[in-house]
Amino acid sequence: MKTIENYRNEIDEIDNELIKLFEKRMDILRLVAQYKKENNIDIFNQSRENEVLKKSLENIENKDYEKYAIEYMKKIMELSKKFQFNLIK
């Protein structure tokens, strides 16, 4: 039987993977921001955000997590817009 510490260790490992993926995402966002700046493209794109949310929901296996996945992705996109804005301003 697993202990709370076993579960916490598993969560820590997942968090480490998430941070690595977050950094990779931000590296690409830096390039996206530069492209948007060079091509005078708005940071906010509602249709793109809708597309990202739709794809996220299509990939979620446990439907009990859907509303949390949407909130999670919205938060990531909010941070992405802030990051791009700070790079472009």
N, C-alpha and C positions, 0 to 999 in steps of 0.2 A: 504494500500500500504506500502510495506517495504521501509525502509530508507537504505542508505549506511551503517549506523551503524548496522542495523539488519543483513545485509549481512556479514559485518566484524565480528560480534559476531558469526555467524554460521561458518565462516572460522576459527576463533579462536578455536571453539569447535572441529572442524575436525582436526586442527593442533595438539591439545592436544591429541586426539586419535592416530594420526599418530606417535607422539613422544613416546607414550606408546608402540605402536607396534614396533617401531624402537628399543627401548630398549630391548623388548622381543626378537627381531630378533638378536640383538647383543649378548645377553646372550647365545643364541643357537650357534651363530657363535664362541663364545669362546670355547664351547665344540667341535665344528667341528675342530677348529684350533688345539686343544689338540689332537684329534683323528688323524688328519693328521700328526702332529709331531710324535706321538708315532708309526705311521704306515708308516712313510716316504712317504707320499703322497703329490704331488705338490699342491700348493695353487690354481693355475689356472687350470681350467678344461673347455675347450671350449664347449664340448658336453653338460655339465651341464648348462652352461650359455645359450646355444641355447635352451635347454629344458625349462629353466625358462622363457625366452622371449616368447617362443611358448605358454606356459601355460598362461602367462599374457595376450597375445593377444586373446586367446580363451575365457578368462573371461571378457574381456571388452565389455560392452554393446553399448556404443556410439562410433561408428567407427571414428567419427571426432577427437577423442582423441588418436587414435592408435599411431601416430608417437611420441606424447608427452609421452605416456605410455612407449614406448620403451626407450626413452631417460631417463625417470624417473627410470626404472628398471636397465638400464645400469649404471646409476650413483650410485644406491644402491649397485650393484655388485662391482663397482669400490671401493667404500668405504669399502665394506666387505673384499675385497682382501687386501686393505691397513691395515685394522684392524688385519686380520689374520697374515699378514707378520710381523707386529709389535709384535704380541704375540709370533710368532715362532722364530724370529731372535735371 
